[in-house]
Every structure is written in C-alpha cells, then in structure tokens.
Amino acid sequence: MKRTPDRPRIEDVAARAGVSTATVSRFFTRRELVSRDTAERIGRAVEDLGYVPNLLAGSLASRRSRLVAILLPSLSQSPFIDTIQSIAEALGERGYTPMLGITGARDEHLPTVLDAALGRQVDGIVFTGLVADESIRKKLLNSNATVIETWGLPERAIDCAVGFSHFEVGRATANYIRQRGYSRPLIINAKGTRSIERRDGFLAVWGQELREIEVESHSNFTQARSVFRAFKAMDLKPDVIIAGSDGLAQGLIVEATHAGFSIPDDLAIMGFGNRSVAADMRPSITTIAIDGARIGQEAARLLHQRSEGQLQDDRILDIGFRIIERESA
C-alpha cells in the first residue's frame, strides 16, 4: 500500500521562511502585525509546502473563530456587491475568513442561516440591512458575536451600524425633481422597509398625492416591462419615474425608448445605487450614489476594533449619499 506523505507542519513553514512558529501563527490570525516582506516569505513557504493551517485548534484556545458571516437577501442583481467585495478584502487583510449567507428576498431563510453562523461561533455578523424581527434581535443580543447592520441607520441598533438615512434620500429626491420642474412623479417601490422609508421621506417634502407601483423583492431590470405597461395604462402619465434601482431604471429606459419616448424630454427616469450601468447607459442615468465600498471598509474596521477590545465612540456611522445628475433626469 502506498504510504501517504506526512503533512507539512507549522515548524516546516517557519524553517523555510526563516521565522518563528509564532510569526507564522500571526500570519494566519493577525496578519496586520506581520511586515510585508515577512508575510511574502511565509506566503511562498506555505504555497511551496502545500501547508494547511489548523485554525480550529487556535480558535479553541483563543475562543475566537476568525469567521465573519455576511448575510444578504440574494446575489442576483444585488446592490450590495461593492460592500461584500470591500468587506471581504478588508477582513482577509486582518486574518478573518468571510462566510456568505443568503437569507432570501423576505428573509425567509434568515433563522436557519443565522443559527448556522452562531453555531460556528462566528466573531461577527454583518447584515446588508436592518434587523426588525424581535426574536432575531433577542438571539443576536444574547450572542457573543459583534453585530453590524449596514445600508441603513437604525433607531435601535443591536450593536454597530454603518449606513445612511433612506428617509433623507427620499427627501433629497423630492427636492431635486421639484427644482427640475417635474410635477407628476411615479415611485416604484419594492416590498421592504428601505423603500417605504424613501417613499415616506419623499412624501414629507412633496406633500401631495403621489402615484406608486409596488414590485416584488428588490427592484431590478426584469421588472421594467410590467412597470412600463402599468405606466402606459395611466390616463395622465407621470413626467418622471423614480426607480428603486439603477437596474430597473435601465430597463425602463430601454422600454420607453422602444415605445418612442424621448428621455428625458417625454419622460425622466431616476435610479438608485450608482452602479456602473448608470454612467455607461445612453442616456446616462441620474441616480443616488451610495459608497458601498466604504460601508464594507468601515464595517470591517468596527468589527476588528471590537475584537481587539477597543471602545468605539462611532458605533453608528452615517456615510451619507449624493445625487448624481446625468442625462435621464
């Protein structure tokens, strides 16, 4: 029977890299404490030897798993991609391993995904949204994990939050279209608290009747045809459509142009998110810019500070937003 070769040990990596075993251990768990030159030598030794660290043993000794669960509704046309990419990179640089959990459009899978994360003793949980369910909040408050809510500013934060006010987005949008002379807005709302908050903020400024169309889950390109069909059926047609995402705005521009509408002369369209398609479309899309990458970076920073036992005066961080005026409105 062929003998299985011995697995490389941490001592083998240390010897090849010319460092101590403690430095190799820090390379995997506290990489920010290892100099770039040393980290490169250790990285080459790990690759040459095919070494796989036993992170479980370290987590049992320190009671830290170095795992962080990132939870989001779906990956399909997700507005959170920049945030996920940013936080994954920032966590990796600090020696954490991100785990991705899909909770479903209405968070129908959240209890199962959350139990799986807490059962693995994750150091942190990042939500791409706010947690309203009281039973979930209670479970999180009773856990040892750092909880970071993103893409919103909760009135009652579970722990930490990095985001912006959707209510203020709605107010700013209403002010913008009023200043541009539009008078018959149509808002496309997805089912969810974020869209409702933006609608409420819009109404707080608009102060008069507002037409709305509700779509399932988050707004996206595939909903454009049905939304535009409803728009065409209206007797007094809106002069501006406020879409819940740049993807939906893109689809509406395609449908309107195909139907012979001139954008923005016959119909103006606004998006949300400032995805790359917003600048690349013709006409380009006026939208609300959210710095998703910064949300991820700040969330990783807060999580790392908490893990190091540092007190935070900025547990709730408002990153703001801005309107980018382009051709569509």
Backbone hydrogen bonds in HBPLUS format (Angstrom, degrees):
<---DONOR---> <-ACCEPTOR-->    atom                        ^
c    i                          cat <-CA-CA->   ^        H-A-AA   ^      H-
h    n   atom  resd res      DA  || num        DHA   H-A  angle D-A-AA Bond
n    s   type  num  typ     dist DA aas  dist angle  dist       angle   num
A0012-ASP N   A0009-ARG O   2.98 MM   3  5.22 126.9  2.27 100.5 114.0     1
A0013-VAL N   A0009-ARG O   3.25 MM   4  6.73 153.4  2.32 148.9 155.4     2
A0014-ALA N   A0010-ILE O   2.96 MM   4  6.20 163.2  1.99 149.4 154.1     3
A0015-ALA N   A0011-GLU O   2.95 MM   4  6.11 158.9  1.99 145.3 150.8     4
A0016-ARG N   A0012-ASP O   3.05 MM   4  6.26 163.0  2.08 147.9 152.3     5
A0017-ALA N   A0013-VAL O   2.94 MM   4  6.09 156.4  2.00 152.1 158.8     6
A0018-GLY N   A0014-ALA O   2.83 MM   4  5.78 121.6  2.18 139.2 153.7     7
A0019-VAL N   A0014-ALA O   2.99 MM   5  5.03 159.3  2.04 141.2 145.6     8
A0018-GLY N   A0015-ALA O   3.32 MM   3  5.07 140.2  2.49  90.4 101.4     9
A0023-THR N   A0020-SER O   3.15 MM   3  5.28 124.6  2.47  96.1 109.2    10
A0024-VAL N   A0020-SER O   3.20 MM   4  6.62 153.0  2.28 144.7 151.8    11
A0025-SER N   A0021-THR O   2.92 MM   4  6.19 156.3  1.98 147.5 154.1    12
A0026-ARG N   A0022-ALA O   2.94 MM   4  6.24 153.3  2.01 143.3 150.4    13
A0027-PHE N   A0023-THR O   2.95 MM   4  6.19 141.4  2.10 141.0 151.7    14
A0027-PHE N   A0024-VAL O   3.09 MM   3  4.95 121.1  2.45  91.2 106.4    15
A0028-PHE N   A0025-SER O   3.15 MM   3  5.45 133.0  2.38 102.3 113.4    16
A0029-THR N   A0025-SER O   3.05 MM   4  6.31 145.2  2.18 145.5 156.1    17
A0030-ARG N   A0026-ARG O   2.63 MM   4  4.67 152.2  1.70 127.8 137.1    18
A0033-LEU N   A0030-ARG O   2.90 MM   3  5.78 166.4  1.92 129.3 133.7    19
A0034-VAL N   A0031-ARG O   3.01 MM   3  5.33 166.8  2.03 115.1 119.1    20
A0039-ALA N   A0035-SER O   2.85 MM   4  6.02 161.8  1.88 155.4 161.3    21
A0040-GLU N   A0036-ARG O   2.94 MM   4  6.14 151.5  2.02 148.7 155.8    22
A0041-ARG N   A0037-ASP O   3.14 MM   4  6.44 154.7  2.20 145.3 151.5    23
A0042-ILE N   A0038-THR O   2.93 MM   4  6.22 164.3  1.96 155.4 159.8    24
A0043-GLY N   A0039-ALA O   2.84 MM   4  5.94 157.7  1.88 144.5 151.5    25
A0044-ARG N   A0040-GLU O   2.98 MM   4  6.21 155.5  2.04 145.8 151.3    26
A0045-ALA N   A0041-ARG O   3.01 MM   4  6.26 157.5  2.06 146.9 153.3    27
A0046-VAL N   A0042-ILE O   2.85 MM   4  6.09 160.9  1.89 156.8 161.7    28
A0047-GLU N   A0043-GLY O   3.02 MM   4  6.22 158.0  2.07 144.8 150.7    29
A0048-ASP N   A0044-ARG O   2.84 MM   4  6.01 164.0  1.86 151.9 156.6    30
A0049-LEU N   A0045-ALA O   2.97 MM   4  6.03 160.2  2.01 149.6 154.4    31
A0050-GLY N   A0046-VAL O   2.90 MM   4  5.71 127.4  2.18 136.0 149.2    32
A0051-TYR N   A0046-VAL O   3.09 MM   5  5.07 147.6  2.20 139.9 146.3    33
A0059-SER N   A0055-LEU O   2.95 MM   4  6.17 154.1  2.02 148.5 155.8    34
A0060-LEU N   A0056-LEU O   2.94 MM   4  6.16 151.8  2.02 151.5 158.4    35
A0061-ALA N   A0057-ALA O   3.18 MM   4  6.39 152.2  2.26 142.8 149.7    36
A0062-SER N   A0058-GLY O   2.98 MM   4  6.15 155.8  2.03 147.5 154.1    37
A0063-ARG N   A0059-SER O   2.66 MM   4  5.18 125.0  1.96 136.4 148.1    38
A0097-THR N   A0066-ARG O   2.76 MM  31  6.15 158.0  1.81 163.2 170.9    39
A0123-ASP N   A0067-LEU O   2.75 MM  56  5.68 146.4  1.86 153.0 161.8    40
A0068-VAL N   A0097-THR O   3.05 MM  29  6.20 154.7  2.11 145.8 145.7    41
A0099-MET N   A0068-VAL O   2.71 MM  31  5.91 151.7  1.79 157.0 156.5    42
A0069-ALA N   A0124-GLY O   2.94 MM  55  6.31 153.7  2.01 158.1 152.7    43
A0126-VAL N   A0069-ALA O   2.76 MM  57  6.18 163.6  1.79 163.5 169.4    44
A0070-ILE N   A0099-MET O   2.69 MM  29  5.95 166.2  1.71 174.2 176.0    45
A0101-GLY N   A0070-ILE O   2.89 MM  31  6.05 162.0  1.93 153.1 151.9    46
A0071-LEU N   A0126-VAL O   2.84 MM  55  6.11 171.3  1.85 175.0 177.4    47
A0128-THR N   A0071-LEU O   3.12 MM  57  6.32 144.5  2.25 162.2 171.8    48
A0072-LEU N   A0101-GLY O   3.06 MM  29  6.48 158.6  2.11 169.1 175.3    49
A0103-THR N   A0072-LEU O   2.95 MM  31  5.91 161.9  1.98 138.3 144.3    50
A0104-GLY N   A0073-PRO O   3.02 MM  31  4.50 140.5  2.18 124.9 126.2    51
A0078-SER N   A0075-LEU O   3.43 MM   3  5.21 154.1  2.50 119.0 111.7    52
A0083-THR N   A0080-PHE O   3.03 MM   3  5.23 114.8  2.47 102.3 118.2    53
A0084-ILE N   A0080-PHE O   2.90 MM   4  6.17 163.3  1.92 162.7 167.9    54
A0085-GLN N   A0081-ILE O   2.90 MM   4  6.08 170.7  1.91 158.3 160.5    55
A0086-SER N   A0082-ASP O   2.96 MM   4  6.00 160.9  1.99 144.0 149.8    56
A0087-ILE N   A0083-THR O   2.93 MM   4  6.07 169.8  1.94 154.9 157.4    57
A0088-ALA N   A0084-ILE O   2.97 MM   4  5.99 156.5  2.03 147.4 154.4    58
A0089-GLU N   A0085-GLN O   3.09 MM   4  6.26 159.4  2.14 146.3 151.2    59
A0090-ALA N   A0086-SER O   2.99 MM   4  6.18 165.1  2.01 151.1 155.6    60
A0091-LEU N   A0087-ILE O   2.86 MM   4  5.89 157.8  1.91 145.6 151.7    61
A0092-GLY N   A0088-ALA O   2.98 MM   4  6.07 155.9  2.04 141.6 148.6    62
A0093-GLU N   A0089-GLU O   3.09 MM   4  6.34 152.2  2.17 147.2 153.5    63
A0094-ARG N   A0091-LEU O   2.97 MM   3  5.13 137.4  2.16 100.4 113.0    64
A0096-TYR N   A0091-LEU O   2.93 MM   5  5.09 167.0  1.94 143.9 139.6    65
A0095-GLY N   A0092-GLY O   3.15 MM   3  5.13 164.8  2.17 105.6 108.6    66
A0109-HIS N   A0103-THR O   2.81 MM   6  4.58 158.3  1.86 152.3 147.1    67
A0107-ASP N   A0104-GLY O   3.00 MM   3  4.73 165.9  2.02 108.0 109.2    68
A0110-LEU N   A0107-ASP O   3.19 MM   3  5.04 158.5  2.24 100.2 106.7    69
A0113-VAL N   A0109-HIS O   3.02 MM   4  6.18 172.1  2.03 164.5 167.1    70
A0114-LEU N   A0110-LEU O   2.78 MM   4  5.77 164.8  1.80 160.0 164.3    71
A0115-ASP N   A0111-PRO O   3.03 MM   4  6.11 159.6  2.07 142.9 148.4    72
A0116-ALA N   A0112-THR O   3.06 MM   4  6.29 154.4  2.13 145.4 152.3    73
A0117-ALA N   A0113-VAL O   3.03 MM   4  6.32 151.6  2.11 145.8 153.3    74
A0118-LEU N   A0114-LEU O   2.87 MM   4  6.13 173.8  1.88 161.1 162.0    75
A0119-GLY N   A0115-ASP O   2.82 MM   4  5.79 149.3  1.92 141.8 150.9    76
A0120-ARG N   A0117-ALA O   3.11 MM   3  5.31 140.5  2.27 100.8 111.8    77
A0121-GLN N   A0118-LEU O   2.97 MM   3  5.02 157.9  2.02 108.7 111.7    78
A0146-THR N   A0123-ASP O   2.96 MM  23  6.29 169.6  1.98 144.0 141.2    79
A0125-ILE N   A0146-THR O   2.80 MM  21  6.24 151.9  1.88 164.3 169.3    80
A0148-ILE N   A0125-ILE O   2.90 MM  23  6.26 164.6  1.92 164.7 167.0    81
A0127-PHE N   A0148-ILE O   2.88 MM  21  6.23 163.5  1.90 158.0 163.4    82
A0150-THR N   A0127-PHE O   2.90 MM  23  5.92 140.1  2.07 147.5 159.5    83
A0137-ARG N   A0133-ASP O   2.96 MM   4  6.22 159.6  2.00 152.2 158.7    84
A0138-LYS N   A0134-GLU O   2.93 MM   4  6.08 157.2  1.98 146.0 151.6    85
A0139-LYS N   A0135-SER O   3.13 MM   4  6.32 155.3  2.20 139.2 145.5    86
A0140-LEU N   A0136-ILE O   2.98 MM   4  6.25 156.1  2.04 150.8 157.3    87
A0141-LEU N   A0137-ARG O   2.86 MM   4  6.09 156.5  1.92 151.2 157.9    88
A0142-ASN N   A0138-LYS O   3.08 MM   4  6.24 139.2  2.25 141.5 151.4    89
A0143-SER N   A0140-LEU O   3.10 MM   3  5.10 155.1  2.17 100.4 108.1    90
A0160-CYS N   A0147-VAL O   2.97 MM  13  6.15 165.3  2.00 165.0 168.4    91
A0149-GLU N   A0160-CYS O   2.95 MM  11  6.32 163.5  1.98 145.1 142.8    92
A0162-VAL N   A0149-GLU O   2.87 MM  13  6.41 149.6  1.97 153.3 163.4    93
A0151-TRP N   A0162-VAL O   3.12 MM  11  6.59 127.4  2.41 148.1 147.4    94
A0161-ALA N   A0315-ARG O   2.88 MM 154  6.29 165.0  1.90 157.6 156.4    95
A0317-LEU N   A0161-ALA O   2.87 MM 156  6.20 166.9  1.89 152.4 155.2    96
A0163-GLY N   A0317-LEU O   2.98 MM 154  6.44 163.2  2.01 168.4 174.0    97
A0319-ILE N   A0163-GLY O   2.77 MM 156  5.74 158.8  1.81 164.7 172.1    98
A0169-VAL N   A0165-SER O   3.11 MM   4  6.44 142.4  2.25 138.2 148.9    99
A0170-GLY N   A0166-HIS O   3.04 MM   4  6.36 155.6  2.10 147.2 152.0   100
A0171-ARG N   A0167-PHE O   3.08 MM   4  6.45 155.1  2.14 145.5 152.2   101
A0172-ALA N   A0168-GLU O   2.93 MM   4  6.07 165.6  1.95 149.4 153.0   102
A0173-THR N   A0169-VAL O   2.91 MM   4  6.11 154.1  1.98 149.1 156.5   103
A0174-ALA N   A0170-GLY O   3.05 MM   4  6.27 161.0  2.09 150.2 154.4   104
A0175-ASN N   A0171-ARG O   3.04 MM   4  6.31 163.0  2.07 152.4 157.0   105
A0176-TYR N   A0172-ALA O   2.95 MM   4  6.10 153.0  2.02 144.0 151.7   106
A0177-ILE N   A0173-THR O   3.04 MM   4  6.33 170.0  2.05 158.9 159.0   107
A0178-ARG N   A0174-ALA O   3.07 MM   4  6.14 153.7  2.14 145.6 153.3   108
A0179-GLN N   A0175-ASN O   2.98 MM   4  6.10 158.5  2.03 145.9 151.7   109
A0180-ARG N   A0176-TYR O   3.04 MM   4  6.31 137.9  2.22 142.8 154.7   110
A0182-TYR N   A0177-ILE O   3.01 MM   5  5.49 151.3  2.09 166.9 160.6   111
A0181-GLY N   A0178-ARG O   3.07 MM   3  5.18 159.9  2.11 105.0 110.8   112
A0239-ASP N   A0184-ARG O   3.02 MM  55  5.36 139.4  2.19 121.5 133.9   113
A0186-LEU N   A0240-VAL O   2.90 MM  54  6.29 139.5  2.07 155.0 166.7   114
A0242-ILE N   A0186-LEU O   2.79 MM  56  6.12 165.7  1.81 162.1 166.0   115
A0187-ILE N   A0211-ARG O   3.04 MM  24  6.47 164.8  2.07 153.8 153.9   116
A0213-ILE N   A0187-ILE O   2.96 MM  26  6.44 147.5  2.07 157.7 164.2   117
A0188-ILE N   A0242-ILE O   3.02 MM  54  6.18 166.8  2.04 160.1 156.3   118
A0189-ASN N   A0213-ILE O   2.82 MM  24  6.10 153.7  1.89 151.7 160.2   119
A0215-VAL N   A0189-ASN O   2.75 MM  26  6.11 155.8  1.80 153.9 160.9   120
A0196-ILE N   A0192-GLY O   3.28 MM   4  6.49 159.4  2.32 148.1 154.2   121
A0197-GLU N   A0193-THR O   2.90 MM   4  6.07 157.8  1.95 151.6 156.8   122
A0198-ARG N   A0194-ARG O   3.10 MM   4  6.41 156.2  2.16 148.5 154.5   123
A0199-ARG N   A0195-SER O   2.92 MM   4  6.16 158.0  1.97 148.9 155.3   124
A0200-ASP N   A0196-ILE O   2.86 MM   4  6.09 161.6  1.90 152.2 157.1   125
A0201-GLY N   A0197-GLU O   2.97 MM   4  6.17 154.4  2.03 145.1 151.9   126
A0202-PHE N   A0198-ARG O   2.94 MM   4  6.15 152.4  2.02 144.5 152.2   127
A0203-LEU N   A0199-ARG O   2.92 MM   4  6.21 163.1  1.94 155.2 159.0   128
A0204-ALA N   A0200-ASP O   2.99 MM   4  6.17 144.9  2.12 141.8 151.1   129
A0205-VAL N   A0202-PHE O   3.12 MM   3  5.56 141.0  2.28 107.3 117.2   130
A0206-TRP N   A0202-PHE O   2.83 MM   4  5.99 171.3  1.84 157.7 160.7   131
A0207-GLY N   A0203-LEU O   2.92 MM   4  5.42 160.8  1.96 135.4 141.7   132
A0223-GLN N   A0220-ASN O   3.19 MM   3  5.90 161.1  2.23 119.8 125.2   133
A0224-ALA N   A0221-PHE O   3.11 MM   3  5.66 168.5  2.12 121.1 124.7   134
A0227-VAL N   A0223-GLN O   3.13 MM   4  6.28 161.3  2.17 155.5 161.4   135
A0228-PHE N   A0224-ALA O   2.83 MM   4  5.93 163.9  1.85 154.9 159.2   136
A0229-ARG N   A0225-ARG O   2.98 MM   4  6.13 146.3  2.10 141.4 150.9   137
A0230-ALA N   A0226-SER O   3.10 MM   4  6.37 153.2  2.18 143.2 149.1   138
A0231-PHE N   A0227-VAL O   2.95 MM   4  6.26 150.7  2.03 145.7 154.7   139
A0232-LYS N   A0228-PHE O   2.96 MM   4  6.19 159.7  2.00 149.3 153.0   140
A0233-ALA N   A0229-ARG O   3.25 MM   4  6.47 135.8  2.46 137.0 147.9   141
A0233-ALA N   A0230-ALA O   3.24 MM   3  5.18 130.9  2.49  93.1 105.9   142
A0234-MET N   A0231-PHE O   3.14 MM   3  5.55 161.6  2.17 112.0 117.8   143
A0268-ALA N   A0239-ASP O   3.01 MM  29  6.14 168.1  2.02 133.2 137.1   144
A0241-ILE N   A0268-ALA O   2.84 MM  27  6.28 155.0  1.90 146.8 151.5   145
A0270-MET N   A0241-ILE O   2.87 MM  29  6.29 159.7  1.91 164.6 169.5   146
A0243-ALA N   A0270-MET O   2.90 MM  27  5.86 160.5  1.93 152.1 152.1   147
A0249-ALA N   A0245-SER O   3.10 MM   4  6.34 159.9  2.14 142.9 148.9   148
A0246-ASP N   A0272-PHE O   3.10 MM  26  5.21 120.0  2.48 146.9 132.8   149
A0250-GLN N   A0246-ASP O   2.82 MM   4  5.99 153.4  1.89 146.3 153.1   150
A0251-GLY N   A0247-GLY O   3.07 MM   4  6.36 161.7  2.10 147.0 151.2   151
A0252-LEU N   A0248-LEU O   2.91 MM   4  6.17 155.3  1.98 152.2 159.1   152
A0253-ILE N   A0249-ALA O   3.00 MM   4  6.23 152.2  2.08 147.7 154.6   153
A0254-VAL N   A0250-GLN O   3.08 MM   4  6.40 157.3  2.13 150.8 156.8   154
A0255-GLU N   A0251-GLY O   2.98 MM   4  6.26 163.1  2.01 150.0 154.1   155
A0256-ALA N   A0252-LEU O   2.82 MM   4  5.92 165.6  1.84 150.2 154.8   156
A0257-THR N   A0253-ILE O   2.92 MM   4  5.91 164.3  1.94 147.1 151.9   157
A0258-HIS N   A0254-VAL O   3.03 MM   4  6.12 158.5  2.07 145.3 151.5   158
A0259-ALA N   A0255-GLU O   3.03 MM   4  6.24 140.9  2.19 141.2 151.7   159
A0259-ALA N   A0256-ALA O   3.13 MM   3  5.05 123.1  2.47  91.8 106.3   160
A0261-PHE N   A0256-ALA O   2.90 MM   5  5.23 158.7  1.95 154.7 147.6   161
A0260-GLY N   A0257-THR O   3.06 MM   3  5.15 160.3  2.10 105.1 110.7   162
A0266-ASP N   A0262-SER O   2.70 MM   4  5.12 156.5  1.76 142.7 151.2   163
A0267-LEU N   A0262-SER O   3.37 MM   5  6.66 149.4  2.47 153.2 155.7   164
A0269-ILE N   A0328-SER O   2.95 MM  59  5.44 157.1  2.01 129.3 136.0   165
A0271-GLY N   A0286-THR O   2.82 MM  15  6.20 161.6  1.85 152.9 159.3   166
A0273-GLY N   A0288-ILE O   2.75 MM  15  5.46 146.5  1.86 144.9 154.3   167
A0278-ALA N   A0275-ARG O   2.94 MM   3  5.63 149.5  2.03 120.0 128.0   168
A0280-ASP N   A0276-SER O   3.25 MM   4  6.43 151.6  2.34 145.9 154.3   169
A0281-MET N   A0277-VAL O   2.92 MM   4  5.73 142.0  2.06 150.2 153.0   170
A0285-ILE N   A0278-ALA O   2.75 MM   7  4.66 165.3  1.77 143.5 147.1   171
A0328-SER N   A0284-SER O   2.90 MM  44  5.97 131.4  2.14 154.7 169.7   172
A0287-THR N   A0324-ILE O   3.08 MM  37  5.43 151.9  2.17 143.6 149.9   173
A0324-ILE N   A0287-THR O   2.84 MM  37  5.43 171.3  1.84 163.3 166.4   174
A0289-ALA N   A0322-ARG O   2.71 MM  33  5.28 167.8  1.72 172.4 168.1   175
A0322-ARG N   A0289-ALA O   3.29 MM  33  5.28 147.7  2.41 136.2 143.8   176
A0292-GLY N   A0290-ILE O   2.93 MM   2  5.67 125.0  2.24 110.6  94.3   177
A0295-ILE N   A0291-ASP O   3.16 MM   4  6.53 153.4  2.23 147.8 155.6   178
A0296-GLY N   A0292-GLY O   3.16 MM   4  6.49 157.2  2.21 147.9 152.4   179
A0297-GLN N   A0293-ALA O   3.02 MM   4  6.35 159.4  2.07 150.0 155.6   180
A0298-GLU N   A0294-ARG O   2.86 MM   4  6.02 168.9  1.87 159.0 161.0   181
A0299-ALA N   A0295-ILE O   2.94 MM   4  6.07 153.7  2.01 146.1 153.9   182
A0300-ALA N   A0296-GLY O   3.02 MM   4  6.22 159.4  2.06 148.4 153.4   183
A0301-ARG N   A0297-GLN O   2.98 MM   4  6.23 152.4  2.06 143.5 151.6   184
A0302-LEU N   A0298-GLU O   2.95 MM   4  6.18 164.4  1.98 152.0 155.0   185
A0303-LEU N   A0299-ALA O   3.02 MM   4  6.21 162.0  2.06 148.8 154.0   186
A0304-HIS N   A0300-ALA O   2.96 MM   4  6.13 159.8  2.00 147.5 153.0   187
A0305-GLN N   A0301-ARG O   2.91 MM   4  6.13 161.1  1.95 152.7 158.0   188
A0306-ARG N   A0302-LEU O   2.96 MM   4  6.16 159.7  2.01 149.2 154.5   189
A0307-SER N   A0303-LEU O   2.99 MM   4  6.23 156.6  2.05 146.7 153.2   190
A0308-GLU N   A0304-HIS O   3.05 MM   4  6.27 135.9  2.25 142.2 153.5   191
A0308-GLU N   A0305-GLN O   3.17 MM   3  5.13 130.7  2.43  93.6 106.7   192
A0310-GLN N   A0305-GLN O   2.98 MM   5  5.27 157.3  2.03 161.5 154.6   193
A0309-GLY N   A0306-ARG O   2.98 MM   3  5.09 160.9  2.02 107.6 112.9   194
